[in-house]
Amino acid sequence: MNKTVTPYRDEQATKKQQVADMFNNISKTYDFLNHFMSLGIDIIWRKKAIGELKQDKPKLILDVATGTGDFAFEALSILKPEKIIGVDISQGMLDIAKQKIAKRGLGDKFEIKLGDSEGLPFTSNEFDAVTVAYGVRNFENLEAGLADIFRVLKPGGKAVVLEFSKPKAFPIKQLYNFYFSYITPGIGKLFSKDSRAYSYLPESVAAFPDGKSFTALMDKIGFKHTKSRPLAFGICSIYTGVK
């Protein structure tokens, strides 16, 4: 198993606690930096991931690591489900999501809860689909988190995971590593109170078991028809699996 990478060098706090603290610290600048550093391409990637559920027409969706809600808002717009429930470990991020829900008048369609990916506060076989955008690499125990996602899915329900991956082709690999290792932390330090959060990003991506390693883990948990779909020369990947 890949070594655990944590946001801070704090041996007293678990990865879970550190991730919550990190997102609480950067919640106010998160949306701006997310779009700025990806040059807006993250919006295209989100739409492609949501597109994986178009044929399934899910009525009830769980968005794990929902953050400020951008992925869920996009899913509401494209898929028109009856409801989306968003769960996140960071109250700071959920506070921003709450403001956005109120501003858009979507309180009856989008509900948020403070929750942990490894102990989701829901009954088994409850959701038609579960989505996670840029969240699984922050799980303290990846296998336990995926197993709980599997648990809350209805039989036949689909999980869609969008996550950074590691491009392998020259020169994309070299450009990607340079941007993530030097440019991203620099921009994060300039605009955010928590520069360490943007150094953790490339470290967490480097440590994440992407591609076939991730679909193998989904297979092990019990997902069927697992697929990995690389985007933008492998900078990002969409993973799907059916219960």
Backbone as CSV, one residue per row, in Angstrom:
resi,resn,N_x,N_y,N_z,CA_x,CA_y,CA_z,C_x,C_y,C_z
1,MET,0.851,-1.202,0.000,0.000,0.000,0.000,0.879,1.241,0.000
2,ASN,0.431,2.257,-0.681,1.206,3.486,-0.735,1.297,4.122,0.643
3,LYS,2.404,4.824,0.883,2.575,5.435,2.192,1.570,6.564,2.376
4,THR,1.193,6.773,3.653,0.215,7.809,3.956,0.865,9.179,3.885
5,VAL,0.273,10.060,3.099,0.731,11.443,2.989,-0.289,12.308,3.700
6,THR,0.177,13.175,4.597,-0.726,14.026,5.360,-0.465,15.502,5.058
7,PRO,-1.478,16.354,5.226,-1.294,17.778,4.941,-0.243,18.458,5.814
8,TYR,-0.182,18.061,7.090,0.733,18.712,8.023,1.638,17.678,8.688
9,ARG,2.777,18.144,9.181,3.716,17.232,9.853,3.351,17.100,11.328
10,ASP,2.126,16.657,11.575,1.619,16.568,12.941,1.361,15.103,13.274
11,GLU,2.238,14.523,14.048,2.116,13.104,14.368,1.014,12.832,15.392
12,GLN,0.531,13.899,16.032,-0.506,13.733,17.048,-1.905,13.638,16.425
13,ALA,-2.067,14.186,15.222,-3.382,14.208,14.565,-3.433,13.186,13.437
14,THR,-4.594,12.555,13.261,-4.777,11.597,12.172,-4.856,12.349,10.839
15,LYS,-4.706,11.618,9.752,-4.847,12.239,8.436,-6.222,12.881,8.304
16,LYS,-7.238,12.183,8.813,-8.611,12.675,8.753,-8.736,14.049,9.405
17,GLN,-8.174,14.177,10.602,-8.220,15.452,11.330,-7.454,16.541,10.577
18,GLN,-6.319,16.162,10.022,-5.491,17.136,9.304,-6.167,17.609,8.021
19,VAL,-6.818,16.685,7.306,-7.531,17.051,6.080,-8.682,18.013,6.397
20,ALA,-9.416,17.723,7.475,-10.511,18.610,7.894,-9.975,19.998,8.220
21,ASP,-8.878,20.056,8.965,-8.265,21.348,9.322,-7.809,22.099,8.073
22,MET,-7.194,21.370,7.158,-6.681,21.995,5.936,-7.814,22.637,5.133
23,PHE,-8.887,21.898,4.921,-9.988,22.450,4.128,-10.735,23.560,4.868
24,ASN,-10.777,23.472,6.192,-11.342,24.589,6.960,-10.506,25.847,6.725
25,ASN,-9.187,25.684,6.670,-8.274,26.820,6.494,-8.394,27.471,5.122
26,ILE,-8.617,26.662,4.089,-8.593,27.206,2.716,-9.979,27.377,2.108
27,SER,-11.031,27.138,2.890,-12.390,27.121,2.338,-12.786,28.407,1.621
28,LYS,-12.344,29.544,2.136,-12.774,30.827,1.555,-12.113,31.125,0.203
29,THR,-10.962,30.543,-0.050,-10.279,30.790,-1.330,-10.300,29.559,-2.244
30,TYR,-10.909,28.479,-1.783,-10.840,27.204,-2.498,-11.401,27.293,-3.916
31,ASP,-12.613,27.797,-4.066,-13.246,27.842,-5.396,-12.421,28.665,-6.380
32,PHE,-11.993,29.838,-5.934,-11.202,30.723,-6.802,-9.916,30.039,-7.261
33,LEU,-9.183,29.476,-6.323,-7.901,28.849,-6.659,-8.082,27.599,-7.512
34,ASN,-9.144,26.862,-7.249,-9.433,25.653,-8.009,-9.577,25.972,-9.497
35,HIS,-10.395,26.979,-9.809,-10.630,27.355,-11.203,-9.407,28.053,-11.801
36,PHE,-8.753,28.878,-11.000,-7.602,29.644,-11.470,-6.444,28.724,-11.849
37,MET,-6.131,27.790,-10.954,-4.963,26.923,-11.173,-5.201,25.870,-12.255
38,SER,-6.461,25.524,-12.492,-6.745,24.539,-13.545,-7.106,25.225,-14.861
39,LEU,-7.077,26.560,-14.859,-7.447,27.356,-16.038,-8.881,27.064,-16.476
40,GLY,-9.710,26.658,-15.504,-11.121,26.383,-15.782,-11.391,25.009,-16.361
41,ILE,-10.328,24.229,-16.589,-10.506,22.903,-17.202,-11.229,21.954,-16.240
42,ASP,-11.139,22.223,-14.922,-11.814,21.372,-13.936,-13.319,21.311,-14.188
43,ILE,-13.895,22.390,-14.745,-15.332,22.418,-15.044,-15.660,21.411,-16.145
44,ILE,-14.805,21.329,-17.162,-14.997,20.373,-18.264,-14.885,18.944,-17.745
45,TRP,-13.894,18.706,-16.879,-13.696,17.364,-16.323,-14.900,16.927,-15.487
46,ARG,-15.435,17.860,-14.702,-16.608,17.543,-13.886,-17.788,17.135,-14.770
47,LYS,-18.004,17.877,-15.862,-19.114,17.566,-16.763,-18.950,16.184,-17.399
48,LYS,-17.718,15.824,-17.741,-17.454,14.499,-18.313,-17.762,13.393,-17.291
49,ALA,-17.369,13.635,-16.029,-17.634,12.642,-14.972,-19.135,12.475,-14.744
50,ILE,-19.850,13.584,-14.694,-21.303,13.543,-14.494,-21.985,12.853,-15.672
51,GLY,-21.407,13.032,-16.867,-21.940,12.386,-18.067,-21.988,10.868,-17.967
52,GLU,-21.149,10.295,-17.099,-21.134,8.842,-16.904,-22.439,8.329,-16.295
53,LEU,-23.251,9.242,-15.739,-24.505,8.843,-15.087,-25.749,9.180,-15.907
54,LYS,-25.564,9.776,-17.074,-26.716,10.222,-17.875,-27.672,9.083,-18.210
55,GLN,-27.132,7.954,-18.635,-27.988,6.817,-19.018,-28.661,6.183,-17.809
56,ASP,-28.054,6.328,-16.641,-28.583,5.690,-15.426,-29.763,6.458,-14.826
57,LYS,-29.826,7.769,-15.098,-30.899,8.623,-14.584,-31.142,8.429,-13.076
58,PRO,-30.108,8.599,-12.256,-30.279,8.397,-10.810,-31.205,9.439,-10.181
59,LYS,-32.052,8.991,-9.280,-32.988,9.908,-8.608,-32.401,10.447,-7.309
60,LEU,-31.665,9.598,-6.594,-31.051,10.018,-5.334,-29.540,9.784,-5.417
61,ILE,-28.772,10.872,-5.293,-27.312,10.812,-5.447,-26.635,11.249,-4.159
62,LEU,-25.580,10.539,-3.794,-24.724,10.955,-2.681,-23.418,11.484,-3.252
63,ASP,-23.054,12.713,-2.876,-21.786,13.300,-3.305,-20.847,13.339,-2.107
64,VAL,-19.886,12.434,-2.100,-18.928,12.324,-0.987,-17.790,13.317,-1.197
65,ALA,-17.316,13.920,-0.105,-16.300,14.983,-0.170,-16.829,16.117,-1.059
66,THR,-18.048,16.519,-0.776,-18.759,17.495,-1.617,-18.133,18.879,-1.598
67,GLY,-17.344,19.187,-0.567,-16.656,20.478,-0.499,-17.626,21.643,-0.529
68,THR,-17.413,22.581,-1.454,-18.293,23.749,-1.572,-19.463,23.481,-2.508
69,GLY,-19.611,22.246,-2.971,-20.795,21.834,-3.708,-20.761,21.964,-5.218
70,ASP,-19.639,22.385,-5.807,-19.610,22.635,-7.250,-19.998,21.413,-8.088
71,PHE,-19.490,20.248,-7.708,-19.796,19.031,-8.472,-21.288,18.709,-8.370
72,ALA,-21.839,18.846,-7.166,-23.264,18.552,-6.943,-24.157,19.527,-7.704
73,PHE,-23.804,20.805,-7.730,-24.594,21.791,-8.476,-24.612,21.443,-9.969
74,GLU,-23.456,21.020,-10.474,-23.358,20.645,-11.885,-24.193,19.399,-12.160
75,ALA,-24.165,18.435,-11.233,-24.940,17.204,-11.380,-26.442,17.496,-11.351
76,LEU,-26.850,18.417,-10.498,-28.264,18.816,-10.443,-28.709,19.392,-11.779
77,SER,-27.865,20.211,-12.357,-28.168,20.872,-13.622,-28.250,19.888,-14.786
78,ILE,-27.329,18.938,-14.823,-27.235,18.017,-15.961,-28.168,16.808,-15.816
79,LEU,-28.205,16.217,-14.622,-28.921,14.956,-14.428,-30.364,15.119,-13.943
80,LYS,-30.687,16.264,-13.367,-32.044,16.544,-12.848,-32.548,15.445,-11.889
81,PRO,-31.730,15.059,-10.897,-32.207,14.058,-9.933,-33.245,14.672,-8.991
82,GLU,-33.914,13.820,-8.245,-34.865,14.336,-7.254,-34.118,15.038,-6.117
83,LYS,-32.953,14.462,-5.756,-32.197,15.049,-4.647,-30.742,14.596,-4.671
84,ILE,-29.874,15.486,-4.201,-28.475,15.146,-3.951,-28.173,15.448,-2.492
85,ILE,-27.498,14.525,-1.840,-27.011,14.759,-0.471,-25.494,14.836,-0.546
86,GLY,-24.946,15.911,-0.033,-23.498,16.095,-0.026,-22.932,15.903,1.370
87,VAL,-21.851,15.154,1.455,-21.191,14.890,2.738,-19.749,15.360,2.665
88,ASP,-19.293,16.012,3.721,-17.896,16.437,3.761,-17.413,16.454,5.198
89,ILE,-16.097,16.288,5.346,-15.480,16.260,6.672,-15.173,17.665,7.195
90,SER,-15.213,18.656,6.299,-14.855,20.033,6.648,-16.086,20.928,6.791
91,GLN,-16.315,21.425,7.996,-17.440,22.325,8.230,-17.250,23.644,7.482
92,GLY,-16.005,24.076,7.357,-15.714,25.319,6.633,-16.157,25.251,5.186
93,MET,-15.886,24.127,4.539,-16.297,23.944,3.146,-17.822,23.867,3.042
94,LEU,-18.449,23.172,3.992,-19.910,23.045,3.978,-20.598,24.384,4.217
95,ASP,-19.979,25.245,4.999,-20.547,26.578,5.232,-20.634,27.371,3.928
96,ILE,-19.598,27.237,3.082,-19.614,27.904,1.770,-20.702,27.276,0.893
97,ALA,-20.794,25.940,0.915,-21.825,25.239,0.135,-23.218,25.681,0.572
98,LYS,-23.406,25.834,1.870,-24.708,26.244,2.415,-25.122,27.615,1.877
99,GLN,-24.163,28.533,1.827,-24.429,29.872,1.291,-24.833,29.793,-0.180
100,LYS,-24.140,28.940,-0.935,-24.426,28.797,-2.364,-25.798,28.153,-2.603
101,ILE,-26.153,27.193,-1.757,-27.466,26.538,-1.868,-28.578,27.555,-1.628
102,ALA,-28.410,28.366,-0.586,-29.415,29.385,-0.249,-29.542,30.422,-1.370
103,LYS,-28.400,30.849,-1.894,-28.381,31.866,-2.951,-29.102,31.375,-4.210
104,ARG,-28.980,30.072,-4.488,-29.579,29.504,-5.698,-30.978,28.933,-5.459
105,GLY,-31.430,28.975,-4.202,-32.763,28.472,-3.874,-32.929,26.983,-4.103
106,LEU,-31.894,26.213,-3.765,-31.908,24.772,-4.024,-31.979,23.922,-2.754
107,GLY,-32.489,24.502,-1.677,-32.547,23.791,-0.400,-33.348,22.507,-0.432
108,ASP,-34.345,22.428,-1.331,-35.162,21.209,-1.431,-34.514,20.138,-2.293
109,LYS,-33.472,20.522,-3.031,-32.812,19.588,-3.947,-31.424,19.146,-3.489
110,PHE,-30.780,19.965,-2.682,-29.381,19.709,-2.290,-29.256,19.873,-0.771
111,GLU,-29.007,18.768,-0.116,-28.862,18.747,1.351,-27.411,18.420,1.696
112,ILE,-26.865,19.078,2.699,-25.479,18.801,3.085,-25.393,18.300,4.527
113,LYS,-24.401,17.451,4.772,-24.188,16.889,6.100,-22.689,16.797,6.384
114,LEU,-22.326,17.039,7.634,-20.953,16.798,8.077,-20.802,15.293,8.245
115,GLY,-19.824,14.715,7.588,-19.704,13.260,7.651,-18.363,12.753,7.177
116,ASP,-18.102,11.522,7.501,-16.824,10.867,7.247,-17.020,9.784,6.188
117,SER,-16.154,9.770,5.202,-16.261,8.815,4.098,-16.183,7.361,4.557
118,GLU,-15.541,7.128,5.700,-15.372,5.749,6.163,-16.497,5.307,7.100
119,GLY,-17.403,6.216,7.412,-18.543,5.884,8.269,-19.714,6.751,7.845
120,LEU,-20.159,6.568,6.614,-21.214,7.415,6.052,-22.510,7.258,6.860
121,PRO,-23.145,8.376,7.215,-24.331,8.332,8.092,-25.618,7.978,7.349
122,PHE,-25.584,6.845,6.635,-26.727,6.433,5.832,-26.894,4.912,5.926
123,THR,-28.113,4.459,5.619,-28.368,3.021,5.645,-27.797,2.373,4.384
124,SER,-27.666,1.079,4.412,-27.162,0.339,3.255,-28.195,0.369,2.128
125,ASN,-27.703,0.272,0.893,-28.564,0.182,-0.289,-29.514,1.379,-0.428
126,GLU,-29.001,2.584,-0.181,-29.871,3.770,-0.145,-29.818,4.630,-1.415
127,PHE,-28.653,4.681,-2.094,-28.472,5.650,-3.175,-28.381,4.996,-4.556
128,ASP,-28.924,5.706,-5.538,-28.844,5.236,-6.928,-27.438,5.435,-7.496
129,ALA,-26.749,6.455,-7.000,-25.387,6.743,-7.467,-24.617,7.447,-6.361
130,VAL,-23.311,7.234,-6.364,-22.414,7.945,-5.447,-21.298,8.556,-6.274
131,THR,-21.020,9.827,-6.034,-19.947,10.520,-6.753,-18.901,11.024,-5.764
132,VAL,-17.665,11.073,-6.215,-16.565,11.668,-5.432,-15.659,12.403,-6.412
133,ALA,-15.541,13.712,-6.259,-14.665,14.494,-7.135,-13.485,15.039,-6.341
134,TYR,-12.306,14.597,-6.699,-11.055,15.042,-6.067,-11.072,14.832,-4.553
135,GLY,-11.639,13.723,-4.121,-11.737,13.481,-2.678,-11.110,12.187,-2.203
136,VAL,-11.060,11.164,-3.077,-10.633,9.849,-2.584,-9.174,9.825,-2.133
137,ARG,-8.330,10.663,-2.741,-6.916,10.635,-2.323,-6.743,11.224,-0.913
138,ASN,-7.798,11.888,-0.401,-7.740,12.431,0.957,-8.305,11.478,2.003
139,PHE,-8.844,10.337,1.555,-9.362,9.359,2.521,-8.208,8.844,3.385
140,GLU,-8.462,8.701,4.657,-7.427,8.144,5.535,-7.206,6.667,5.207
141,ASN,-8.296,5.945,5.032,-8.225,4.534,4.644,-9.030,4.386,3.359
142,LEU,-8.344,4.346,2.242,-8.993,4.337,0.932,-9.920,3.138,0.763
143,GLU,-9.446,1.969,1.166,-10.262,0.759,1.007,-11.534,0.826,1.850
144,ALA,-11.403,1.312,3.093,-12.575,1.441,3.972,-13.571,2.453,3.418
145,GLY,-13.059,3.557,2.865,-13.931,4.579,2.281,-14.699,4.044,1.076
146,LEU,-14.005,3.319,0.205,-14.666,2.748,-0.969,-15.666,1.662,-0.576
147,ALA,-15.330,0.910,0.469,-16.242,-0.136,0.943,-17.537,0.465,1.487
148,ASP,-17.431,1.630,2.135,-18.644,2.256,2.663,-19.476,2.873,1.543
149,ILE,-18.808,3.375,0.507,-19.521,3.863,-0.681,-20.288,2.699,-1.315
150,PHE,-19.636,1.549,-1.401,-20.266,0.339,-1.938,-21.493,-0.044,-1.097
151,ARG,-21.346,0.064,0.215,-22.430,-0.312,1.140,-23.692,0.523,0.923
152,VAL,-23.537,1.838,0.777,-24.716,2.713,0.694,-25.355,2.739,-0.700
153,LEU,-24.662,2.188,-1.700,-25.231,2.096,-3.054,-26.304,1.006,-3.124
154,LYS,-27.347,1.294,-3.882,-28.338,0.253,-4.166,-27.719,-0.782,-5.104
155,PRO,-28.168,-2.021,-5.064,-27.704,-2.995,-6.063,-28.001,-2.452,-7.466
156,GLY,-26.992,-2.466,-8.328,-27.127,-1.900,-9.663,-26.762,-0.429,-9.725
157,GLY,-26.530,0.177,-8.562,-26.141,1.586,-8.502,-24.693,1.780,-8.933
158,LYS,-24.373,2.990,-9.371,-23.043,3.247,-9.920,-22.263,4.256,-9.078
159,ALA,-20.977,3.996,-8.917,-20.053,4.946,-8.294,-19.234,5.605,-9.393
160,VAL,-19.077,6.922,-9.305,-18.252,7.672,-10.252,-17.230,8.482,-9.456
161,VAL,-15.961,8.231,-9.717,-14.872,8.904,-9.006,-14.046,9.707,-10.003
162,LEU,-13.864,10.982,-9.718,-13.011,11.855,-10.533,-11.799,12.206,-9.682
163,GLU,-10.611,11.928,-10.193,-9.417,12.172,-9.377,-8.205,12.455,-10.251
164,PHE,-7.287,13.227,-9.703,-6.022,13.457,-10.393,-5.273,12.149,-10.546
165,SER,-4.568,12.009,-11.654,-3.720,10.834,-11.860,-2.371,11.309,-12.374
166,LYS,-1.508,10.352,-12.702,-0.135,10.701,-13.067,0.106,10.414,-14.550
167,PRO,0.218,11.457,-15.382,0.489,11.235,-16.804,1.849,10.571,-16.990
168,LYS,1.947,9.753,-18.015,3.186,8.989,-18.216,3.951,9.377,-19.484
169,ALA,3.264,10.064,-20.409,3.889,10.373,-21.704,4.710,11.658,-21.650
170,PHE,5.851,11.648,-22.321,6.685,12.847,-22.487,6.012,13.749,-23.533
171,PRO,5.945,15.068,-23.379,6.496,15.864,-22.273,5.446,16.237,-21.230
172,ILE,4.225,15.648,-21.366,3.133,15.989,-20.445,3.526,15.677,-18.996
173,LYS,4.168,14.522,-18.824,4.585,14.109,-17.480,5.504,15.154,-16.847
174,GLN,6.490,15.622,-17.601,7.469,16.569,-17.067,6.826,17.940,-16.790
175,LEU,5.980,18.397,-17.709,5.299,19.681,-17.531,4.349,19.630,-16.333
176,TYR,3.643,18.535,-16.223,2.696,18.319,-15.125,3.425,18.328,-13.786
177,ASN,4.511,17.583,-13.700,5.270,17.515,-12.442,5.837,18.878,-12.053
178,PHE,6.312,19.626,-13.032,6.853,20.962,-12.754,5.749,21.892,-12.254
179,TYR,4.604,21.872,-12.943,3.495,22.756,-12.564,2.990,22.424,-11.166
180,PHE,2.789,21.138,-10.906,2.257,20.705,-9.607,3.253,20.908,-8.469
181,SER,4.530,20.730,-8.766,5.542,20.789,-7.710,6.011,22.206,-7.387
182,TYR,5.962,23.085,-8.383,6.518,24.430,-8.172,5.490,25.562,-8.341
183,ILE,4.716,25.514,-9.411,3.767,26.601,-9.678,2.584,26.578,-8.704
184,THR,1.982,25.388,-8.541,0.807,25.266,-7.671,1.080,25.722,-6.238
185,PRO,2.150,25.230,-5.583,2.414,25.704,-4.217,2.668,27.209,-4.160
186,GLY,3.305,27.756,-5.214,3.580,29.192,-5.248,2.312,30.013,-5.316
187,ILE,1.384,29.607,-6.183,0.107,30.306,-6.296,-0.686,30.161,-4.994
188,GLY,-0.684,28.947,-4.437,-1.389,28.700,-3.176,-0.870,29.579,-2.056
189,LYS,0.436,29.726,-1.992,1.059,30.551,-0.954,0.692,32.024,-1.128
190,LEU,0.550,32.443,-2.370,0.246,33.839,-2.674,-1.181,34.207,-2.260
191,PHE,-2.122,33.301,-2.537,-3.531,33.630,-2.327,-4.153,33.009,-1.082
192,SER,-3.528,31.993,-0.538,-4.129,31.281,0.585,-3.340,31.502,1.871
193,LYS,-4.057,31.415,2.981,-3.396,31.530,4.290,-2.614,30.262,4.618
194,ASP,-2.907,29.202,3.887,-2.325,27.898,4.207,-1.522,27.379,3.013
195,SER,-0.259,27.773,2.925,0.567,27.369,1.787,0.828,25.867,1.777
196,ARG,0.848,25.241,2.928,1.124,23.812,3.025,0.054,22.979,2.290
197,ALA,-1.169,23.500,2.260,-2.254,22.784,1.593,-1.922,22.534,0.125
198,TYR,-1.221,23.475,-0.495,-0.936,23.362,-1.925,0.389,22.654,-2.200
199,SER,1.140,22.356,-1.164,2.287,21.453,-1.291,1.811,20.015,-1.109
200,TYR,0.795,19.863,-0.248,0.204,18.543,-0.004,-0.452,17.995,-1.272
201,LEU,-1.015,18.882,-2.093,-1.716,18.449,-3.307,-0.854,17.558,-4.198
202,PRO,0.324,18.008,-4.655,1.130,17.125,-5.505,1.621,15.883,-4.770
203,GLU,1.877,16.005,-3.472,2.331,14.843,-2.691,1.234,13.782,-2.616
204,SER,-0.010,14.234,-2.413,-1.122,13.284,-2.294,-1.418,12.624,-3.636
205,VAL,-1.253,13.362,-4.724,-1.457,12.796,-6.062,-0.367,11.758,-6.361
206,ALA,0.866,12.081,-6.005,1.991,11.168,-6.251,1.818,9.849,-5.486
207,ALA,1.228,9.935,-4.290,1.077,8.742,-3.454,-0.180,7.935,-3.784
208,PHE,-1.073,8.499,-4.594,-2.358,7.858,-4.852,-2.227,6.709,-5.853
209,PRO,-2.829,5.548,-5.555,-2.764,4.404,-6.476,-3.746,4.579,-7.633
210,ASP,-3.303,5.228,-8.703,-4.208,5.570,-9.800,-4.281,4.459,-10.845
211,GLY,-5.108,4.711,-11.873,-5.214,3.774,-12.987,-5.673,2.382,-12.595
212,LYS,-4.968,1.374,-13.098,-5.352,-0.017,-12.846,-5.280,-0.395,-11.365
213,SER,-4.411,0.264,-10.618,-4.304,-0.013,-9.180,-5.603,0.357,-8.462
214,PHE,-6.207,1.468,-8.913,-7.450,1.917,-8.278,-8.627,1.024,-8.682
215,THR,-8.729,0.682,-9.977,-9.825,-0.198,-10.391,-9.679,-1.593,-9.768
216,ALA,-8.436,-2.016,-9.529,-8.210,-3.307,-8.860,-8.751,-3.271,-7.429
217,LEU,-8.595,-2.125,-6.778,-9.117,-1.960,-5.419,-10.649,-1.967,-5.441
218,MET,-11.238,-1.316,-6.443,-12.696,-1.340,-6.589,-13.184,-2.771,-6.825
219,ASP,-12.453,-3.515,-7.650,-12.797,-4.917,-7.912,-12.759,-5.731,-6.619
220,LYS,-11.732,-5.501,-5.836,-11.547,-6.237,-4.585,-12.726,-6.011,-3.634
221,ILE,-13.234,-4.801,-3.609,-14.342,-4.446,-2.714,-15.655,-5.056,-3.178
222,GLY,-15.770,-5.313,-4.483,-16.976,-5.950,-4.999,-17.637,-5.232,-6.151
223,PHE,-17.069,-4.108,-6.584,-17.630,-3.395,-7.728,-17.472,-4.228,-9.000
224,LYS,-18.474,-4.142,-9.873,-18.436,-4.828,-11.165,-18.269,-3.793,-12.277
225,HIS,-17.835,-4.278,-13.443,-17.719,-3.439,-14.645,-16.877,-2.180,-14.374
226,THR,-15.808,-2.327,-13.620,-14.977,-1.165,-13.285,-14.202,-0.681,-14.505
227,LYS,-14.104,0.636,-14.628,-13.391,1.233,-15.752,-12.587,2.432,-15.289
228,SER,-11.499,2.673,-16.003,-10.673,3.859,-15.778,-10.611,4.621,-17.099
229,ARG,-10.966,5.900,-17.057,-10.976,6.708,-18.279,-10.070,7.928,-18.083
230,PRO,-8.864,7.893,-18.647,-7.944,9.033,-18.491,-8.433,10.248,-19.270
231,LEU,-8.235,11.430,-18.705,-8.563,12.689,-19.367,-7.302,13.528,-19.497
232,ALA,-7.239,14.351,-20.525,-6.130,15.299,-20.712,-4.767,14.621,-20.561
233,PHE,-4.542,13.567,-21.366,-3.258,12.844,-21.376,-2.926,12.194,-20.031
234,GLY,-3.954,11.937,-19.214,-3.726,11.242,-17.947,-3.538,12.160,-16.754
235,ILE,-3.779,13.454,-16.915,-3.685,14.386,-15.783,-4.770,14.068,-14.761
236,CYS,-5.894,13.603,-15.271,-7.056,13.322,-14.447,-7.683,12.030,-14.953
237,SER,-8.437,11.339,-14.102,-9.096,10.110,-14.545,-10.486,9.994,-13.932
238,ILE,-11.375,9.375,-14.719,-12.711,9.062,-14.212,-12.780,7.550,-14.010
239,TYR,-13.191,7.150,-12.808,-13.332,5.727,-12.493,-14.814,5.423,-12.247
240,THR,-15.279,4.326,-12.794,-16.665,3.927,-12.565,-16.729,2.467,-12.164
241,GLY,-17.765,2.154,-11.388,-18.012,0.781,-10.967,-19.455,0.626,-10.553
242,VAL,-20.007,-0.577,-10.736,-21.401,-0.844,-10.443,-21.507,-1.868,-9.318
243,LYS,-22.461,-1.650,-8.412,-22.666,-2.610,-7.310,-23.506,-3.787,-7.822
